[in-house]
């Protein structure tokens, strides 16, 4: 099992999860984070820290797309180990459905 970051993170990118990860398996995109599935140790400490409820165990149904997205972008986005500031409009995007089709950016973030 591993944990995956889902669509709920897009444009919210709170980064509370980054601070608690004991193995630094988060990678930063322009408007979301992903978890490297080969580095995640399945400890689960990140899941309750996410204000947007964007982190789910990959054992939940219908997360195959998100597992693939996390795996592929973790290979090209920079690692992030220090919590940064979320976007100023993060709360406005929190809970909005169907953000992937219109708002996902494949561009890397700044990392740390």
Secondary structure, DSSP 8 states (H G I E B T S, - for coil): --EEE-GGGTTT---HHHHH-TT--EEEBSS-EEE-TTT-----TTGGG-TT--EEETTSTT-HHHHHHHHHHHTTSEE--S-----TTHHHHTT-S--HHHH---SB----
